Amino acid sequence: MKVFIAGLPLEVDENELSAVFGDFGPVKSLRIIKDRETKESKGFGFVEMVNDAEAKEAIRCMNGASYYGRRITVNIAEDKGPGFNAGGGGGGAKGGFRRN
């Protein structure tokens, strides 16, 4: 299941976000969207998780949570067609993410 995350703090990178979602289950792929010219985060991204139930649990726990002091929005991503291919991984969460 693909998950959309908005409101990401600009300092969060793909490794850290993969670790945070990895706490809920295996991450199949992940991508933080970046500006083509500056290469800086646009503050949103996508995670694809292997298991739908784990993805839904991540959405339930993380939607509206504070992440580095910013409220993030996490929900099921709308399928916009081909082109979502990114590397992923898993692991433990780093400091900064706080579940409410």
Contacts in CASP RR format, 6 or more apart in sequence:
PFRMAT RR
TARGET T0000
AUTHOR 0000-0000-0000
METHOD contacts of the structure
MODEL  1
MKVFIAGLPLEVDENELSAVFGDFGPVKSLRIIKDRETKESKGFGFVEMV
NDAEAKEAIRCMNGASYYGRRITVNIAEDKGPGFNAGGGGGGAKGGFRRN
1 48 0 8 1.000
1 49 0 8 1.000
1 51 0 8 1.000
1 52 0 8 1.000
1 55 0 8 1.000
1 56 0 8 1.000
1 76 0 8 1.000
2 46 0 8 1.000
2 47 0 8 1.000
2 48 0 8 1.000
2 76 0 8 1.000
2 77 0 8 1.000
2 79 0 8 1.000
2 84 0 8 1.000
3 21 0 8 1.000
3 46 0 8 1.000
3 47 0 8 1.000
3 48 0 8 1.000
3 49 0 8 1.000
3 55 0 8 1.000
3 58 0 8 1.000
3 59 0 8 1.000
3 74 0 8 1.000
3 75 0 8 1.000
3 76 0 8 1.000
3 77 0 8 1.000
4 44 0 8 1.000
4 45 0 8 1.000
4 46 0 8 1.000
4 73 0 8 1.000
4 74 0 8 1.000
4 75 0 8 1.000
4 76 0 8 1.000
4 77 0 8 1.000
4 78 0 8 1.000
5 17 0 8 1.000
5 44 0 8 1.000
5 45 0 8 1.000
5 46 0 8 1.000
5 47 0 8 1.000
5 62 0 8 1.000
5 72 0 8 1.000
5 73 0 8 1.000
5 74 0 8 1.000
6 43 0 8 1.000
6 44 0 8 1.000
6 45 0 8 1.000
6 72 0 8 1.000
6 73 0 8 1.000
6 74 0 8 1.000
7 43 0 8 1.000
7 44 0 8 1.000
7 67 0 8 1.000
7 70 0 8 1.000
7 71 0 8 1.000
7 72 0 8 1.000
7 73 0 8 1.000
8 17 0 8 1.000
8 32 0 8 1.000
8 41 0 8 1.000
8 43 0 8 1.000
8 44 0 8 1.000
8 45 0 8 1.000
8 67 0 8 1.000
8 70 0 8 1.000
8 72 0 8 1.000
9 43 0 8 1.000
9 67 0 8 1.000
9 68 0 8 1.000
9 69 0 8 1.000
9 70 0 8 1.000
10 40 0 8 1.000
10 41 0 8 1.000
10 43 0 8 1.000
11 68 0 8 1.000
12 32 0 8 1.000
12 41 0 8 1.000
12 67 0 8 1.000
12 68 0 8 1.000
13 32 0 8 1.000
14 30 0 8 1.000
14 31 0 8 1.000
14 32 0 8 1.000
14 86 0 8 1.000
14 87 0 8 1.000
14 88 0 8 1.000
16 94 0 8 1.000
17 30 0 8 1.000
17 32 0 8 1.000
17 45 0 8 1.000
17 47 0 8 1.000
18 27 0 8 1.000
18 30 0 8 1.000
18 47 0 8 1.000
18 88 0 8 1.000
18 89 0 8 1.000
18 90 0 8 1.000
18 91 0 8 1.000
19 90 0 8 1.000
19 91 0 8 1.000
19 92 0 8 1.000
19 93 0 8 1.000
19 94 0 8 1.000
20 62 0 8 1.000
20 92 0 8 1.000
20 93 0 8 1.000
20 94 0 8 1.000
20 97 0 8 1.000
21 27 0 8 1.000
21 30 0 8 1.000
21 47 0 8 1.000
21 49 0 8 1.000
21 58 0 8 1.000
21 90 0 8 1.000
22 89 0 8 1.000
22 90 0 8 1.000
22 91 0 8 1.000
22 92 0 8 1.000
22 93 0 8 1.000
23 91 0 8 1.000
23 92 0 8 1.000
23 93 0 8 1.000
24 49 0 8 1.000
24 54 0 8 1.000
24 55 0 8 1.000
24 57 0 8 1.000
24 58 0 8 1.000
24 61 0 8 1.000
25 49 0 8 1.000
25 50 0 8 1.000
25 51 0 8 1.000
25 54 0 8 1.000
25 58 0 8 1.000
25 90 0 8 1.000
26 49 0 8 1.000
26 50 0 8 1.000
26 51 0 8 1.000
26 54 0 8 1.000
26 89 0 8 1.000
26 90 0 8 1.000
27 47 0 8 1.000
27 48 0 8 1.000
27 49 0 8 1.000
27 50 0 8 1.000
27 88 0 8 1.000
27 89 0 8 1.000
27 90 0 8 1.000
28 48 0 8 1.000
28 49 0 8 1.000
28 50 0 8 1.000
28 88 0 8 1.000
29 46 0 8 1.000
29 47 0 8 1.000
29 48 0 8 1.000
29 84 0 8 1.000
29 85 0 8 1.000
29 86 0 8 1.000
29 87 0 8 1.000
29 88 0 8 1.000
30 45 0 8 1.000
30 46 0 8 1.000
30 47 0 8 1.000
30 48 0 8 1.000
30 86 0 8 1.000
30 87 0 8 1.000
30 88 0 8 1.000
30 89 0 8 1.000
31 45 0 8 1.000
31 46 0 8 1.000
31 84 0 8 1.000
31 86 0 8 1.000
31 87 0 8 1.000
32 41 0 8 1.000
32 42 0 8 1.000
32 43 0 8 1.000
32 44 0 8 1.000
32 45 0 8 1.000
33 41 0 8 1.000
33 42 0 8 1.000
33 43 0 8 1.000
33 44 0 8 1.000
33 45 0 8 1.000
33 46 0 8 1.000
34 40 0 8 1.000
34 41 0 8 1.000
34 42 0 8 1.000
35 41 0 8 1.000
35 42 0 8 1.000
46 77 0 8 1.000
46 84 0 8 1.000
46 86 0 8 1.000
47 55 0 8 1.000
47 58 0 8 1.000
48 84 0 8 1.000
49 55 0 8 1.000
49 58 0 8 1.000
55 76 0 8 1.000
58 74 0 8 1.000
59 74 0 8 1.000
59 75 0 8 1.000
59 76 0 8 1.000
61 99 0 8 1.000
62 72 0 8 1.000
62 74 0 8 1.000
62 97 0 8 1.000
62 99 0 8 1.000
63 72 0 8 1.000
63 73 0 8 1.000
63 74 0 8 1.000
63 75 0 8 1.000
64 71 0 8 1.000
64 72 0 8 1.000
64 73 0 8 1.000
64 74 0 8 1.000
64 100 0 8 1.000
65 71 0 8 1.000
65 72 0 8 1.000
65 74 0 8 1.000
65 97 0 8 1.000
65 98 0 8 1.000
65 99 0 8 1.000
65 100 0 8 1.000
66 72 0 8 1.000
66 98 0 8 1.000
66 100 0 8 1.000
67 96 0 8 1.000
67 97 0 8 1.000
67 98 0 8 1.000
68 96 0 8 1.000
68 97 0 8 1.000
END
